[in-house]
């Protein structure tokens, strides 16, 4: 699903960024361009990032699925 339409960023892109070490909205903006267009995606992207980081912390080494 697209999270950031302006920069064609999907939920999977955000999960991959979290797996690669992204931990803040600034990280997502720098790495993917999230929030740099209209900004409407920022809250959804932050929520998905927090959810993914939480899952990663609970199960280190396991793959995270967004399916």
mmCIF file of the N, C-alpha and C atoms, coordinates in Angstrom:
data_MODEL
# 
_entry.id   MODEL 
# 
loop_
_atom_site.group_PDB 
_atom_site.id 
_atom_site.type_symbol 
_atom_site.label_atom_id 
_atom_site.label_alt_id 
_atom_site.label_comp_id 
_atom_site.label_asym_id 
_atom_site.label_entity_id 
_atom_site.label_seq_id 
_atom_site.pdbx_PDB_ins_code 
_atom_site.Cartn_x 
_atom_site.Cartn_y 
_atom_site.Cartn_z 
_atom_site.occupancy 
_atom_site.B_iso_or_equiv 
_atom_site.pdbx_formal_charge 
_atom_site.auth_seq_id 
_atom_site.auth_comp_id 
_atom_site.auth_asym_id 
_atom_site.auth_atom_id 
_atom_site.pdbx_PDB_model_num 
ATOM 1   N N  . UNK A 1 1  ? 0.854  -1.166  0.000  1.00 0.00 ? 1  UNK A N  1 
ATOM 2   C CA . UNK A 1 1  ? 0.000  0.000   0.000  1.00 0.00 ? 1  UNK A CA 1 
ATOM 3   C C  . UNK A 1 1  ? 0.905  1.236   0.000  1.00 0.00 ? 1  UNK A C  1 
ATOM 4   N N  . UNK A 1 2  ? 0.485  2.241   -0.760 1.00 0.00 ? 2  UNK A N  1 
ATOM 5   C CA . UNK A 1 2  ? 1.247  3.486   -0.777 1.00 0.00 ? 2  UNK A CA 1 
ATOM 6   C C  . UNK A 1 2  ? 0.993  4.276   0.496  1.00 0.00 ? 2  UNK A C  1 
ATOM 7   N N  . UNK A 1 3  ? 2.055  4.720   1.118  1.00 0.00 ? 3  UNK A N  1 
ATOM 8   C CA . UNK A 1 3  ? 1.981  5.565   2.299  1.00 0.00 ? 3  UNK A CA 1 
ATOM 9   C C  . UNK A 1 3  ? 2.213  7.011   1.891  1.00 0.00 ? 3  UNK A C  1 
ATOM 10  N N  . UNK A 1 4  ? 3.214  7.237   1.048  1.00 0.00 ? 4  UNK A N  1 
ATOM 11  C CA . UNK A 1 4  ? 3.555  8.578   0.561  1.00 0.00 ? 4  UNK A CA 1 
ATOM 12  C C  . UNK A 1 4  ? 3.346  8.596   -0.946 1.00 0.00 ? 4  UNK A C  1 
ATOM 13  N N  . UNK A 1 5  ? 2.264  9.202   -1.374 1.00 0.00 ? 5  UNK A N  1 
ATOM 14  C CA . UNK A 1 5  ? 1.949  9.263   -2.801 1.00 0.00 ? 5  UNK A CA 1 
ATOM 15  C C  . UNK A 1 5  ? 2.930  10.183  -3.526 1.00 0.00 ? 5  UNK A C  1 
ATOM 16  N N  . UNK A 1 6  ? 3.303  11.280  -2.904 1.00 0.00 ? 6  UNK A N  1 
ATOM 17  C CA . UNK A 1 6  ? 4.200  12.257  -3.540 1.00 0.00 ? 6  UNK A CA 1 
ATOM 18  C C  . UNK A 1 6  ? 5.511  11.625  -3.990 1.00 0.00 ? 6  UNK A C  1 
ATOM 19  N N  . UNK A 1 7  ? 6.025  10.676  -3.201 1.00 0.00 ? 7  UNK A N  1 
ATOM 20  C CA . UNK A 1 7  ? 7.314  10.056  -3.499 1.00 0.00 ? 7  UNK A CA 1 
ATOM 21  C C  . UNK A 1 7  ? 7.213  8.561   -3.753 1.00 0.00 ? 7  UNK A C  1 
ATOM 22  N N  . UNK A 1 8  ? 5.990  8.071   -3.960 1.00 0.00 ? 8  UNK A N  1 
ATOM 23  C CA . UNK A 1 8  ? 5.735  6.660   -4.287 1.00 0.00 ? 8  UNK A CA 1 
ATOM 24  C C  . UNK A 1 8  ? 6.395  5.708   -3.289 1.00 0.00 ? 8  UNK A C  1 
ATOM 25  N N  . UNK A 1 9  ? 6.215  5.979   -1.993 1.00 0.00 ? 9  UNK A N  1 
ATOM 26  C CA . UNK A 1 9  ? 6.778  5.144   -0.937 1.00 0.00 ? 9  UNK A CA 1 
ATOM 27  C C  . UNK A 1 9  ? 5.681  4.234   -0.400 1.00 0.00 ? 9  UNK A C  1 
ATOM 28  N N  . UNK A 1 10 ? 5.991  2.950   -0.353 1.00 0.00 ? 10 UNK A N  1 
ATOM 29  C CA . UNK A 1 10 ? 5.019  1.979   0.127  1.00 0.00 ? 10 UNK A CA 1 
ATOM 30  C C  . UNK A 1 10 ? 5.307  1.576   1.571  1.00 0.00 ? 10 UNK A C  1 
ATOM 31  N N  . UNK A 1 11 ? 4.367  0.862   2.155  1.00 0.00 ? 11 UNK A N  1 
ATOM 32  C CA . UNK A 1 11 ? 4.569  0.339   3.500  1.00 0.00 ? 11 UNK A CA 1 
ATOM 33  C C  . UNK A 1 11 ? 5.773  -0.597  3.539  1.00 0.00 ? 11 UNK A C  1 
ATOM 34  N N  . UNK A 1 12 ? 5.980  -1.345  2.505  1.00 0.00 ? 12 UNK A N  1 
ATOM 35  C CA . UNK A 1 12 ? 7.131  -2.258  2.452  1.00 0.00 ? 12 UNK A CA 1 
ATOM 36  C C  . UNK A 1 12 ? 8.451  -1.492  2.431  1.00 0.00 ? 12 UNK A C  1 
ATOM 37  N N  . UNK A 1 13 ? 8.457  -0.345  1.748  1.00 0.00 ? 13 UNK A N  1 
ATOM 38  C CA . UNK A 1 13 ? 9.660  0.496   1.747  1.00 0.00 ? 13 UNK A CA 1 
ATOM 39  C C  . UNK A 1 13 ? 9.996  0.965   3.156  1.00 0.00 ? 13 UNK A C  1 
ATOM 40  N N  . UNK A 1 14 ? 8.978  1.331   3.917  1.00 0.00 ? 14 UNK A N  1 
ATOM 41  C CA . UNK A 1 14 ? 9.191  1.804   5.282  1.00 0.00 ? 14 UNK A CA 1 
ATOM 42  C C  . UNK A 1 14 ? 9.668  0.673   6.177  1.00 0.00 ? 14 UNK A C  1 
ATOM 43  N N  . UNK A 1 15 ? 9.099  -0.511  6.011  1.00 0.00 ? 15 UNK A N  1 
ATOM 44  C CA . UNK A 1 15 ? 9.538  -1.672  6.790  1.00 0.00 ? 15 UNK A CA 1 
ATOM 45  C C  . UNK A 1 15 ? 10.998 -1.983  6.469  1.00 0.00 ? 15 UNK A C  1 
ATOM 46  N N  . UNK A 1 16 ? 11.357 -1.955  5.198  1.00 0.00 ? 16 UNK A N  1 
ATOM 47  C CA . UNK A 1 16 ? 12.754 -2.220  4.813  1.00 0.00 ? 16 UNK A CA 1 
ATOM 48  C C  . UNK A 1 16 ? 13.686 -1.173  5.406  1.00 0.00 ? 16 UNK A C  1 
ATOM 49  N N  . UNK A 1 17 ? 13.260 0.088   5.400  1.00 0.00 ? 17 UNK A N  1 
ATOM 50  C CA . UNK A 1 17 ? 14.080 1.154   5.983  1.00 0.00 ? 17 UNK A CA 1 
ATOM 51  C C  . UNK A 1 17 ? 14.273 0.919   7.475  1.00 0.00 ? 17 UNK A C  1 
ATOM 52  N N  . UNK A 1 18 ? 13.224 0.497   8.174  1.00 0.00 ? 18 UNK A N  1 
ATOM 53  C CA . UNK A 1 18 ? 13.331 0.194   9.606  1.00 0.00 ? 18 UNK A CA 1 
ATOM 54  C C  . UNK A 1 18 ? 14.286 -0.969  9.835  1.00 0.00 ? 18 UNK A C  1 
ATOM 55  N N  . UNK A 1 19 ? 14.189 -1.980  9.008  1.00 0.00 ? 19 UNK A N  1 
ATOM 56  C CA . UNK A 1 19 ? 15.089 -3.133  9.122  1.00 0.00 ? 19 UNK A CA 1 
ATOM 57  C C  . UNK A 1 19 ? 16.541 -2.724  8.872  1.00 0.00 ? 19 UNK A C  1 
ATOM 58  N N  . UNK A 1 20 ? 16.728 -1.682  8.066  1.00 0.00 ? 20 UNK A N  1 
ATOM 59  C CA . UNK A 1 20 ? 18.076 -1.194  7.752  1.00 0.00 ? 20 UNK A CA 1 
ATOM 60  C C  . UNK A 1 20 ? 18.574 -0.166  8.768  1.00 0.00 ? 20 UNK A C  1 
ATOM 61  N N  . UNK A 1 21 ? 17.704 0.187   9.734  1.00 0.00 ? 21 UNK A N  1 
ATOM 62  C CA . UNK A 1 21 ? 18.163 1.068   10.803 1.00 0.00 ? 21 UNK A CA 1 
ATOM 63  C C  . UNK A 1 21 ? 17.430 2.385   10.968 1.00 0.00 ? 21 UNK A C  1 
ATOM 64  N N  . UNK A 1 22 ? 16.465 2.692   10.123 1.00 0.00 ? 22 UNK A N  1 
ATOM 65  C CA . UNK A 1 22 ? 15.696 3.934   10.283 1.00 0.00 ? 22 UNK A CA 1 
ATOM 66  C C  . UNK A 1 22 ? 14.937 3.894   11.607 1.00 0.00 ? 22 UNK A C  1 
ATOM 67  N N  . UNK A 1 23 ? 14.995 4.981   12.356 1.00 0.00 ? 23 UNK A N  1 
ATOM 68  C CA . UNK A 1 23 ? 14.339 5.016   13.666 1.00 0.00 ? 23 UNK A CA 1 
ATOM 69  C C  . UNK A 1 23 ? 13.540 6.292   13.902 1.00 0.00 ? 23 UNK A C  1 
ATOM 70  N N  . UNK A 1 24 ? 13.508 7.207   12.944 1.00 0.00 ? 24 UNK A N  1 
ATOM 71  C CA . UNK A 1 24 ? 12.779 8.454   13.145 1.00 0.00 ? 24 UNK A CA 1 
ATOM 72  C C  . UNK A 1 24 ? 12.164 8.931   11.831 1.00 0.00 ? 24 UNK A C  1 
ATOM 73  N N  . UNK A 1 25 ? 11.259 9.897   11.957 1.00 0.00 ? 25 UNK A N  1 
ATOM 74  C CA . UNK A 1 25 ? 10.656 10.502  10.771 1.00 0.00 ? 25 UNK A CA 1 
ATOM 75  C C  . UNK A 1 25 ? 11.735 11.175  9.928  1.00 0.00 ? 25 UNK A C  1 
ATOM 76  N N  . UNK A 1 26 ? 12.740 11.743  10.573 1.00 0.00 ? 26 UNK A N  1 
ATOM 77  C CA . UNK A 1 26 ? 13.849 12.353  9.835  1.00 0.00 ? 26 UNK A CA 1 
ATOM 78  C C  . UNK A 1 26 ? 14.606 11.311  9.024  1.00 0.00 ? 26 UNK A C  1 
ATOM 79  N N  . UNK A 1 27 ? 14.785 10.125  9.593  1.00 0.00 ? 27 UNK A N  1 
ATOM 80  C CA . UNK A 1 27 ? 15.434 9.042   8.851  1.00 0.00 ? 27 UNK A CA 1 
ATOM 81  C C  . UNK A 1 27 ? 14.629 8.692   7.603  1.00 0.00 ? 27 UNK A C  1 
ATOM 82  N N  . UNK A 1 28 ? 13.311 8.593   7.752  1.00 0.00 ? 28 UNK A N  1 
ATOM 83  C CA . UNK A 1 28 ? 12.452 8.262   6.612  1.00 0.00 ? 28 UNK A CA 1 
ATOM 84  C C  . UNK A 1 28 ? 12.481 9.373   5.560  1.00 0.00 ? 28 UNK A C  1 
ATOM 85  N N  . UNK A 1 29 ? 12.500 10.608  6.011  1.00 0.00 ? 29 UNK A N  1 
ATOM 86  C CA . UNK A 1 29 ? 12.568 11.735  5.074  1.00 0.00 ? 29 UNK A CA 1 
ATOM 87  C C  . UNK A 1 29 ? 13.881 11.702  4.303  1.00 0.00 ? 29 UNK A C  1 
ATOM 88  N N  . UNK A 1 30 ? 14.975 11.469  5.018  1.00 0.00 ? 30 UNK A N  1 
ATOM 89  C CA . UNK A 1 30 ? 16.291 11.459  4.388  1.00 0.00 ? 30 UNK A CA 1 
ATOM 90  C C  . UNK A 1 30 ? 16.447 10.287  3.427  1.00 0.00 ? 30 UNK A C  1 
ATOM 91  N N  . UNK A 1 31 ? 16.018 9.098   3.848  1.00 0.00 ? 31 UNK A N  1 
ATOM 92  C CA . UNK A 1 31 ? 16.229 7.891   3.060  1.00 0.00 ? 31 UNK A CA 1 
ATOM 93  C C  . UNK A 1 31 ? 15.213 7.696   1.944  1.00 0.00 ? 31 UNK A C  1 
ATOM 94  N N  . UNK A 1 32 ? 13.950 8.076   2.210  1.00 0.00 ? 32 UNK A N  1 
ATOM 95  C CA . UNK A 1 32 ? 12.876 7.773   1.259  1.00 0.00 ? 32 UNK A CA 1 
ATOM 96  C C  . UNK A 1 32 ? 12.139 8.994   0.728  1.00 0.00 ? 32 UNK A C  1 
ATOM 97  N N  . UNK A 1 33 ? 12.322 10.138  1.355  1.00 0.00 ? 33 UNK A N  1 
ATOM 98  C CA . UNK A 1 33 ? 11.597 11.336  0.940  1.00 0.00 ? 33 UNK A CA 1 
ATOM 99  C C  . UNK A 1 33 ? 10.220 11.458  1.564  1.00 0.00 ? 33 UNK A C  1 
ATOM 100 N N  . UNK A 1 34 ? 9.934  10.634  2.560  1.00 0.00 ? 34 UNK A N  1 
ATOM 101 C CA . UNK A 1 34 ? 8.618  10.648  3.218  1.00 0.00 ? 34 UNK A CA 1 
ATOM 102 C C  . UNK A 1 34 ? 8.393  11.998  3.893  1.00 0.00 ? 34 UNK A C  1 
ATOM 103 N N  . UNK A 1 35 ? 7.258  12.607  3.616  1.00 0.00 ? 35 UNK A N  1 
ATOM 104 C CA . UNK A 1 35 ? 6.883  13.857  4.264  1.00 0.00 ? 35 UNK A CA 1 
ATOM 105 C C  . UNK A 1 35 ? 7.459  15.107  3.630  1.00 0.00 ? 35 UNK A C  1 
ATOM 106 N N  . UNK A 1 36 ? 8.214  14.969  2.564  1.00 0.00 ? 36 UNK A N  1 
ATOM 107 C CA . UNK A 1 36 ? 8.841  16.137  1.960  1.00 0.00 ? 36 UNK A CA 1 
ATOM 108 C C  . UNK A 1 36 ? 7.979  16.795  0.891  1.00 0.00 ? 36 UNK A C  1 
ATOM 109 N N  . UNK A 1 37 ? 6.869  16.144  0.526  1.00 0.00 ? 37 UNK A N  1 
ATOM 110 C CA . UNK A 1 37 ? 5.941  16.725  -0.442 1.00 0.00 ? 37 UNK A CA 1 
ATOM 111 C C  . UNK A 1 37 ? 4.850  17.466  0.311  1.00 0.00 ? 37 UNK A C  1 
ATOM 112 N N  . UNK A 1 38 ? 3.660  16.930  0.276  1.00 0.00 ? 38 UNK A N  1 
ATOM 113 C CA . UNK A 1 38 ? 2.512  17.584  0.925  1.00 0.00 ? 38 UNK A CA 1 
ATOM 114 C C  . UNK A 1 38 ? 2.513  17.375  2.438  1.00 0.00 ? 38 UNK A C  1 
ATOM 115 N N  . UNK A 1 39 ? 3.158  16.305  2.924  1.00 0.00 ? 39 UNK A N  1 
ATOM 116 C CA . UNK A 1 39 ? 3.254  16.045  4.357  1.00 0.00 ? 39 UNK A CA 1 
ATOM 117 C C  . UNK A 1 39 ? 2.115  15.255  4.958  1.00 0.00 ? 39 UNK A C  1 
ATOM 118 N N  . UNK A 1 40 ? 1.127  14.906  4.176  1.00 0.00 ? 40 UNK A N  1 
ATOM 119 C CA . UNK A 1 40 ? -0.032 14.180  4.713  1.00 0.00 ? 40 UNK A CA 1 
ATOM 120 C C  . UNK A 1 40 ? 0.292  12.762  5.169  1.00 0.00 ? 40 UNK A C  1 
ATOM 121 N N  . UNK A 1 41 ? 1.393  12.222  4.704  1.00 0.00 ? 41 UNK A N  1 
ATOM 122 C CA . UNK A 1 41 ? 1.757  10.842  5.015  1.00 0.00 ? 41 UNK A CA 1 
ATOM 123 C C  . UNK A 1 41 ? 2.517  10.702  6.333  1.00 0.00 ? 41 UNK A C  1 
ATOM 124 N N  . UNK A 1 42 ? 2.964  11.800  6.888  1.00 0.00 ? 42 UNK A N  1 
ATOM 125 C CA . UNK A 1 42 ? 3.894  11.756  8.009  1.00 0.00 ? 42 UNK A CA 1 
ATOM 126 C C  . UNK A 1 42 ? 3.377  10.950  9.193  1.00 0.00 ? 42 UNK A C  1 
ATOM 127 N N  . UNK A 1 43 ? 2.166  11.182  9.625  1.00 0.00 ? 43 UNK A N  1 
ATOM 128 C CA . UNK A 1 43 ? 1.665  10.474  10.811 1.00 0.00 ? 43 UNK A CA 1 
ATOM 129 C C  . UNK A 1 43 ? 1.517  8.979   10.552 1.00 0.00 ? 43 UNK A C  1 
ATOM 130 N N  . UNK A 1 44 ? 1.049  8.597   9.384  1.00 0.00 ? 44 UNK A N  1 
ATOM 131 C CA . UNK A 1 44 ? 0.905  7.184   9.049  1.00 0.00 ? 44 UNK A CA 1 
ATOM 132 C C  . UNK A 1 44 ? 2.279  6.519   8.957  1.00 0.00 ? 44 UNK A C  1 
ATOM 133 N N  . UNK A 1 45 ? 3.222  7.207   8.336  1.00 0.00 ? 45 UNK A N  1 
ATOM 134 C CA . UNK A 1 45 ? 4.581  6.664   8.209  1.00 0.00 ? 45 UNK A CA 1 
ATOM 135 C C  . UNK A 1 45 ? 5.225  6.491   9.578  1.00 0.00 ? 45 UNK A C  1 
ATOM 136 N N  . UNK A 1 46 ? 5.041  7.465   10.463 1.00 0.00 ? 46 UNK A N  1 
ATOM 137 C CA . UNK A 1 46 ? 5.596  7.363   11.817 1.00 0.00 ? 46 UNK A CA 1 
ATOM 138 C C  . UNK A 1 46 ? 4.985  6.175   12.558 1.00 0.00 ? 46 UNK A C  1 
ATOM 139 N N  . UNK A 1 47 ? 3.685  6.008   12.450 1.00 0.00 ? 47 UNK A N  1 
ATOM 140 C CA . UNK A 1 47 ? 3.014  4.889   13.118 1.00 0.00 ? 47 UNK A CA 1 
ATOM 141 C C  . UNK A 1 47 ? 3.541  3.553   12.627 1.00 0.00 ? 47 UNK A C  1 
ATOM 142 N N  . UNK A 1 48 ? 3.688  3.416   11.326 1.00 0.00 ? 48 UNK A N  1 
ATOM 143 C CA . UNK A 1 48 ? 4.210  2.176   10.761 1.00 0.00 ? 48 UNK A CA 1 
ATOM 144 C C  . UNK A 1 48 ? 5.656  1.953   11.196 1.00 0.00 ? 48 UNK A C  1 
ATOM 145 N N  . UNK A 1 49 ? 6.442  2.996   11.246 1.00 0.00 ? 49 UNK A N  1 
ATOM 146 C CA . UNK A 1 49 ? 7.828  2.878   11.691 1.00 0.00 ? 49 UNK A CA 1 
ATOM 147 C C  . UNK A 1 49 ? 7.899  2.396   13.141 1.00 0.00 ? 49 UNK A C  1 
ATOM 148 N N  . UNK A 1 50 ? 7.109  3.007   14.014 1.00 0.00 ? 50 UNK A N  1 
ATOM 149 C CA . UNK A 1 50 ? 7.095  2.609   15.430 1.00 0.00 ? 50 UNK A CA 1 
ATOM 150 C C  . UNK A 1 50 ? 6.642  1.155   15.571 1.00 0.00 ? 50 UNK A C  1 
ATOM 151 N N  . UNK A 1 51 ? 5.605  0.786   14.859 1.00 0.00 ? 51 UNK A N  1 
ATOM 152 C CA . UNK A 1 51 ? 5.101  -0.592  14.899 1.00 0.00 ? 51 UNK A CA 1 
ATOM 153 C C  . UNK A 1 51 ? 6.182  -1.576  14.443 1.00 0.00 ? 51 UNK A C  1 
ATOM 154 N N  . UNK A 1 52 ? 6.872  -1.242  13.379 1.00 0.00 ? 52 UNK A N  1 
ATOM 155 C CA . UNK A 1 52 ? 7.898  -2.128  12.838 1.00 0.00 ? 52 UNK A CA 1 
ATOM 156 C C  . UNK A 1 52 ? 9.095  -2.226  13.770 1.00 0.00 ? 52 UNK A C  1 
ATOM 157 N N  . UNK A 1 53 ? 9.548  -1.103  14.311 1.00 0.00 ? 53 UNK A N  1 
ATOM 158 C CA . UNK A 1 53 ? 10.679 -1.113  15.232 1.00 0.00 ? 53 UNK A CA 1 
ATOM 159 C C  . UNK A 1 53 ? 10.334 -1.918  16.481 1.00 0.00 ? 53 UNK A C  1 
ATOM 160 N N  . UNK A 1 54 ? 9.110  -1.800  16.942 1.00 0.00 ? 54 UNK A N  1 
ATOM 161 C CA . UNK A 1 54 ? 8.662  -2.573  18.105 1.00 0.00 ? 54 UNK A CA 1 
ATOM 162 C C  . UNK A 1 54 ? 8.712  -4.064  17.796 1.00 0.00 ? 54 UNK A C  1 
ATOM 163 N N  . UNK A 1 55 ? 8.230  -4.454  16.630 1.00 0.00 ? 55 UNK A N  1 
ATOM 164 C CA . UNK A 1 55 ? 8.272  -5.865  16.235 1.00 0.00 ? 55 UNK A CA 1 
ATOM 165 C C  . UNK A 1 55 ? 9.709  -6.358  16.118 1.00 0.00 ? 55 UNK A C  1 
ATOM 166 N N  . UNK A 1 56 ? 10.572 -5.538  15.561 1.00 0.00 ? 56 UNK A N  1 
ATOM 167 C CA . UNK A 1 56 ? 11.976 -5.921  15.425 1.00 0.00 ? 56 UNK A CA 1 
ATOM 168 C C  . UNK A 1 56 ? 12.628 -6.112  16.790 1.00 0.00 ? 56 UNK A C  1 
ATOM 169 N N  . UNK A 1 57 ? 12.270 -5.268  17.743 1.00 0.00 ? 57 UNK A N  1 
ATOM 170 C CA . UNK A 1 57 ? 12.847 -5.354  19.081 1.00 0.00 ? 57 UNK A CA 1 
ATOM 171 C C  . UNK A 1 57 ? 12.391 -6.620  19.802 1.00 0.00 ? 57 UNK A C  1 
ATOM 172 N N  . UNK A 1 58 ? 11.166 -7.038  19.547 1.00 0.00 ? 58 UNK A N  1 
ATOM 173 C CA . UNK A 1 58 ? 10.629 -8.239  20.182 1.00 0.00 ? 58 UNK A CA 1 
ATOM 174 C C  . UNK A 1 58 ? 11.227 -9.517  19.626 1.00 0.00 ? 58 UNK A C  1 
ATOM 175 N N  . UNK A 1 59 ? 11.524 -9.516  18.332 1.00 0.00 ? 59 UNK A N  1 
ATOM 176 C CA . UNK A 1 59 ? 11.983 -10.740 17.679 1.00 0.00 ? 59 UNK A CA 1 
ATOM 177 C C  . UNK A 1 59 ? 13.196 -10.442 16.808 1.00 0.00 ? 59 UNK A C  1 
ATOM 178 N N  . UNK A 1 60 ? 14.326 -10.158 17.428 1.00 0.00 ? 60 UNK A N  1 
ATOM 179 C CA . UNK A 1 60 ? 15.519 -9.859  16.647 1.00 0.00 ? 60 UNK A CA 1 
ATOM 180 C C  . UNK A 1 60 ? 15.923 -11.040 15.756 1.00 0.00 ? 60 UNK A C  1 
ATOM 181 N N  . UNK A 1 61 ? 16.286 -10.719 14.518 1.00 0.00 ? 61 UNK A N  1 
ATOM 182 C CA . UNK A 1 61 ? 16.712 -11.745 13.597 1.00 0.00 ? 61 UNK A CA 1 
ATOM 183 C C  . UNK A 1 61 ? 15.608 -12.368 12.781 1.00 0.00 ? 61 UNK A C  1 
ATOM 184 N N  . UNK A 1 62 ? 14.364 -12.116 13.148 1.00 0.00 ? 62 UNK A N  1 
ATOM 185 C CA . UNK A 1 62 ? 13.249 -12.661 12.383 1.00 0.00 ? 62 UNK A CA 1 
ATOM 186 C C  . UNK A 1 62 ? 12.827 -11.675 11.306 1.00 0.00 ? 62 UNK A C  1 
ATOM 187 N N  . UNK A 1 63 ? 12.377 -12.166 10.193 1.00 0.00 ? 63 UNK A N  1 
ATOM 188 C CA . UNK A 1 63 ? 11.883 -11.317 9.116  1.00 0.00 ? 63 UNK A CA 1 
ATOM 189 C C  . UNK A 1 63 ? 10.554 -10.703 9.533  1.00 0.00 ? 63 UNK A C  1 
ATOM 190 N N  . UNK A 1 64 ? 10.342 -9.476  9.136  1.00 0.00 ? 64 UNK A N  1 
ATOM 191 C CA . UNK A 1 64 ? 9.089  -8.779  9.422  1.00 0.00 ? 64 UNK A CA 1 
ATOM 192 C C  . UNK A 1 64 ? 8.246  -8.774  8.174  1.00 0.00 ? 64 UNK A C  1 
ATOM 193 N N  . UNK A 1 65 ? 7.024  -9.231  8.276  1.00 0.00 ? 65 UNK A N  1 
ATOM 194 C CA . UNK A 1 65 ? 6.129  -9.290  7.133  1.00 0.00 ? 65 UNK A CA 1 
ATOM 195 C C  . UNK A 1 65 ? 5.058  -8.220  7.246  1.00 0.00 ? 65 UNK A C  1 
ATOM 196 N N  . UNK A 1 66 ? 4.733  -7.593  6.102  1.00 0.00 ? 66 UNK A N  1 
ATOM 197 C CA . UNK A 1 66 ? 3.659  -6.594  6.089  1.00 0.00 ? 66 UNK A CA 1 
ATOM 198 C C  . UNK A 1 66 ? 2.435  -7.146  5.381  1.00 0.00 ? 66 UNK A C  1 
ATOM 199 N N  . UNK A 1 67 ? 2.456  -8.427  5.051  1.00 0.00 ? 67 UNK A N  1 
ATOM 200 C CA . UNK A 1 67 ? 1.343  -9.022  4.323  1.00 0.00 ? 67 UNK A CA 1 
ATOM 201 C C  . UNK A 1 67 ? 0.142  -9.203  5.187  1.00 0.00 ? 67 UNK A C  1 
# 
